[in-house]
Amino acid sequence: MLVISLSLFLFGCLDFGPGTQNVTAQFGDNVTVDYTLRVDGKVLDTSMGDVAKSAGIYNENRTYQPLTMPVLLGGKMIDGFIKGIIGMKVNETKNITVTPEDGYGASDPSKISNTSRYYNMSVYEEVPMSFFTSQNITPKIDKVFPTKYGFVAVSNFTNETVIIQYVFSPGHKFVIDGLPESVVNMTNETMLIRVDVVENGTYVISDQMGKKKAAWVSFADNDTVVFNENHPLAGKQLEFEITVRSIISSNPNSKT
């Protein structure tokens, strides 16, 4: 009789209703997924270390693990990725295609600009005297002082302005408006400056109004640099392989 009662007790605690096999991801849930992203057939990103190694994109400084996130539109994940998870079950693997509209949007040509890698810069610059007085600096001819770009010397001054001379030499490196640059060669009057950005590199730059913005270099050769403010995957069709590892339902009556 004890065995029968124990059996009834155990069976009474088990739920043979929908169970975990029938739980599907819905908006508002939290899910944990593994994923692999391909663009034009090439693996660009993945949560799985073995896939990253096979694709030749493994990063030793990254921890490869499943991604946990809320199933919500307009969040950190693109809408197409979220929509693709809807209706998936635990341990289900699915391939989805995300269009630019549900991904990173179309590429905006107005956010793409070409510039020369080289430009000329005067060795001399006129600075208002008010700048020096605000810094408690008393200008003197040939006085040298440091700036964030390198050393400069006072060449001449009046009550209103100060003429400074950049005390640079070929090979000198500095950063202007977020861009690494270097001096290629000099004359007594000018310096030839090279913009030392690299293709696919991302930089925080300042526009003419001083507003900071992120841009990546979509093309660079010895003469030309193309800055692109669009997301690197803007205009691209994205192919995801997704495997759901767990679902925490927002419905308290659901089993996870």
C-alpha positions as CSV (number, residue, x, y, z in Angstrom):
1,M,0.0,0.0,0.0
2,L,2.9,2.3,0.7
3,V,4.3,1.6,-2.8
4,I,1.0,2.4,-4.4
5,S,0.6,5.7,-2.4
6,L,4.1,6.8,-3.3
7,S,3.5,6.1,-6.9
8,L,0.3,8.1,-6.9
9,F,2.1,11.0,-5.2
10,L,4.9,11.0,-7.8
11,F,2.5,10.8,-10.7
12,G,0.4,13.6,-9.3
13,C,3.5,15.9,-9.3
14,L,4.2,15.2,-13.0
15,D,2.6,17.4,-15.7
16,F,1.8,15.4,-18.8
17,G,0.2,18.5,-20.4
18,P,1.9,20.6,-23.1
19,G,5.4,20.3,-21.4
20,T,8.6,21.9,-22.6
21,Q,8.5,20.3,-26.0
22,N,5.5,22.4,-27.0
23,V,6.6,25.8,-25.6
24,T,7.4,28.3,-28.3
25,A,9.2,31.6,-28.1
26,Q,6.8,34.6,-28.1
27,F,7.1,38.3,-27.7
28,G,7.9,39.2,-24.1
29,D,9.8,36.0,-23.4
30,N,13.5,35.8,-22.6
31,V,15.4,33.3,-24.7
32,T,18.9,31.9,-24.9
33,V,20.2,31.2,-28.4
34,D,23.2,30.2,-30.3
35,Y,23.6,31.8,-33.7
36,T,25.8,32.1,-36.8
37,L,25.6,35.1,-39.2
38,R,26.5,34.8,-42.8
39,V,26.6,37.5,-45.5
40,D,27.2,36.5,-49.1
41,G,28.0,33.0,-47.9
42,K,30.8,34.1,-45.5
43,V,30.6,33.7,-41.7
44,L,30.9,37.1,-40.1
45,D,29.8,36.4,-36.5
46,T,28.9,33.5,-34.3
47,S,28.3,32.6,-30.7
48,M,30.1,29.3,-31.1
49,G,33.8,29.0,-30.8
50,D,34.2,25.9,-33.0
51,V,32.3,27.6,-35.8
52,A,34.5,30.7,-35.4
53,K,37.6,28.6,-35.6
54,S,36.4,26.8,-38.7
55,A,35.5,30.1,-40.4
56,G,38.9,31.7,-39.5
57,I,37.3,34.5,-37.4
58,Y,38.1,33.2,-33.9
59,N,38.9,35.9,-31.4
60,E,40.9,34.8,-28.3
61,N,39.7,37.9,-26.4
62,R,36.1,37.0,-26.8
63,T,34.0,34.6,-24.8
64,Y,31.9,32.4,-27.1
65,Q,28.6,31.5,-25.4
66,P,24.9,31.5,-26.1
67,L,23.2,34.9,-26.2
68,T,20.4,35.6,-23.7
69,M,18.0,38.4,-24.6
70,P,14.3,39.6,-24.4
71,V,12.1,38.9,-27.4
72,L,11.2,42.5,-28.1
73,L,11.2,44.7,-31.2
74,G,13.2,47.9,-31.2
75,G,15.8,46.7,-28.7
76,K,19.5,46.0,-29.1
77,M,18.8,43.1,-31.6
78,I,17.6,43.8,-35.1
79,D,13.9,43.2,-35.7
80,G,14.5,40.5,-38.3
81,F,16.4,38.4,-35.8
82,I,13.7,38.8,-33.2
83,K,10.9,37.9,-35.6
84,G,12.8,34.8,-36.7
85,I,12.8,33.4,-33.2
86,I,9.0,33.7,-32.7
87,G,7.4,30.3,-32.7
88,M,10.7,28.4,-32.2
89,K,11.0,25.6,-29.6
90,V,13.9,24.6,-27.3
91,N,16.6,22.8,-29.2
92,E,15.1,23.8,-32.6
93,T,17.5,25.1,-35.2
94,K,16.2,27.4,-37.9
95,N,17.7,29.3,-40.9
96,I,16.3,32.8,-41.4
97,T,16.9,35.5,-44.0
98,V,16.8,39.1,-42.8
99,T,16.2,41.9,-45.4
100,P,17.8,45.3,-44.9
101,E,14.4,46.7,-43.9
102,D,14.4,44.3,-40.9
103,G,18.2,44.5,-40.5
104,Y,20.5,47.5,-40.5
105,G,18.5,49.5,-43.1
106,A,19.4,50.7,-46.6
107,S,22.8,52.4,-47.2
108,D,22.4,56.2,-47.3
109,P,24.7,57.7,-50.0
110,S,24.7,61.0,-48.1
111,K,26.6,59.3,-45.3
112,I,29.5,58.3,-47.5
113,S,32.3,60.7,-48.2
114,N,35.6,60.5,-50.1
115,T,38.7,62.4,-49.0
116,S,42.4,62.5,-50.0
117,R,44.8,60.6,-47.7
118,Y,47.2,63.6,-48.0
119,Y,46.8,67.3,-47.4
120,N,49.1,70.3,-46.8
121,M,49.1,72.2,-43.5
122,S,50.8,75.4,-42.7
123,V,53.7,75.3,-40.3
124,Y,52.3,78.6,-38.8
125,E,49.0,79.3,-37.2
126,E,47.4,82.5,-35.9
127,V,45.9,82.2,-32.5
128,P,43.9,84.9,-30.5
129,M,45.9,86.4,-27.7
130,S,42.8,85.7,-25.5
131,F,43.5,82.0,-25.7
132,F,46.9,82.5,-24.1
133,T,45.6,84.9,-21.4
134,S,42.8,82.4,-20.5
135,Q,45.5,79.8,-20.0
136,N,47.8,82.1,-18.0
137,I,50.5,81.9,-20.7
138,T,52.6,84.9,-21.4
139,P,53.9,84.7,-25.0
140,K,57.5,85.3,-25.7
141,I,59.4,84.9,-29.0
142,D,60.7,81.4,-29.4
143,K,59.0,80.2,-26.3
144,V,58.2,76.5,-26.7
145,F,55.2,74.8,-25.0
146,P,53.4,71.5,-25.4
147,T,49.9,71.0,-27.0
148,K,47.9,67.8,-27.5
149,Y,49.3,67.7,-31.1
150,G,53.0,68.3,-30.1
151,F,55.3,71.1,-29.3
152,V,54.8,74.6,-30.7
153,A,56.9,77.8,-30.5
154,V,55.9,81.4,-30.5
155,S,57.0,83.0,-33.7
156,N,55.5,86.5,-33.2
157,F,52.7,88.2,-31.4
158,T,50.7,91.4,-31.1
159,N,48.2,92.6,-28.5
160,E,45.5,90.8,-30.4
161,T,47.1,87.7,-31.9
162,V,50.0,85.2,-31.5
163,I,51.7,83.4,-34.4
164,I,52.7,79.9,-33.4
165,Q,55.0,77.6,-35.3
166,Y,54.6,73.8,-35.1
167,V,57.9,72.3,-34.0
168,F,57.3,69.0,-35.9
169,S,59.5,66.8,-38.0
170,P,58.9,64.0,-40.5
171,G,57.4,61.0,-38.8
172,H,55.7,62.9,-36.1
173,K,52.3,61.4,-35.2
174,F,49.3,63.1,-33.7
175,V,45.5,62.9,-33.7
176,I,43.1,65.6,-35.1
177,D,39.4,65.3,-34.7
178,G,39.7,61.6,-33.9
179,L,41.9,60.7,-36.9
180,P,45.5,59.4,-36.5
181,E,47.8,61.4,-38.8
182,S,51.5,61.8,-39.4
183,V,53.9,64.3,-40.9
184,V,55.4,63.0,-44.2
185,N,57.7,65.8,-45.1
186,M,58.1,69.6,-44.4
187,T,59.3,72.8,-45.9
188,N,59.9,76.1,-44.0
189,E,56.2,77.0,-44.6
190,T,54.2,73.8,-45.0
191,M,53.9,70.2,-43.9
192,L,52.5,67.3,-45.9
193,I,50.2,65.3,-43.6
194,R,49.0,61.7,-44.1
195,V,45.8,60.4,-42.7
196,D,46.8,57.1,-41.2
197,V,43.4,55.3,-41.0
198,V,43.0,51.7,-42.1
199,E,40.3,50.0,-44.2
200,N,37.5,48.6,-42.0
201,G,38.7,50.6,-39.0
202,T,36.1,52.6,-37.1
203,Y,36.8,56.1,-35.8
204,V,35.0,58.7,-33.7
205,I,35.4,61.9,-35.7
206,S,34.2,65.5,-35.5
207,D,32.3,67.3,-38.2
208,Q,32.7,71.0,-39.1
209,M,30.3,71.9,-36.3
210,G,32.3,69.9,-33.7
211,K,29.7,67.2,-33.4
212,K,31.2,63.7,-32.8
213,K,30.1,60.8,-34.9
214,A,31.2,57.3,-35.6
215,A,32.4,56.4,-39.1
216,W,34.2,53.4,-40.6
217,V,36.6,53.2,-43.5
218,S,34.9,51.3,-46.3
219,F,37.8,51.8,-48.7
220,A,41.4,53.0,-48.4
221,D,44.4,53.0,-50.7
222,N,47.5,55.2,-50.9
223,D,45.6,58.2,-52.3
224,T,41.9,58.0,-51.2
225,V,39.9,57.2,-48.1
226,V,36.2,56.6,-48.0
227,F,34.4,57.3,-44.7
228,N,31.1,55.6,-44.2
229,E,28.7,56.6,-41.4
230,N,26.2,53.8,-42.4
231,H,26.3,50.5,-40.4
232,P,28.8,48.1,-42.1
233,L,25.9,45.8,-42.8
234,A,23.5,48.4,-44.1
235,G,21.9,47.3,-47.3
236,K,23.0,43.7,-46.8
237,Q,20.8,40.6,-46.7
238,L,21.7,38.6,-43.6
239,E,21.5,34.9,-43.2
240,F,21.2,33.6,-39.6
241,E,21.3,30.0,-38.3
242,I,19.7,30.1,-34.9
243,T,19.3,27.3,-32.2
244,V,17.1,28.0,-29.2
245,R,18.7,26.7,-26.0
246,S,16.1,27.9,-23.5
247,I,12.9,29.9,-23.2
248,I,11.7,31.7,-20.1
249,S,8.1,32.5,-20.9
250,S,6.4,35.7,-20.0
251,N,3.2,33.6,-19.5
252,P,3.2,32.3,-15.9
253,N,1.1,29.3,-17.0
254,S,3.6,28.2,-19.6
255,K,6.2,25.5,-18.9
256,T,9.9,26.2,-19.8
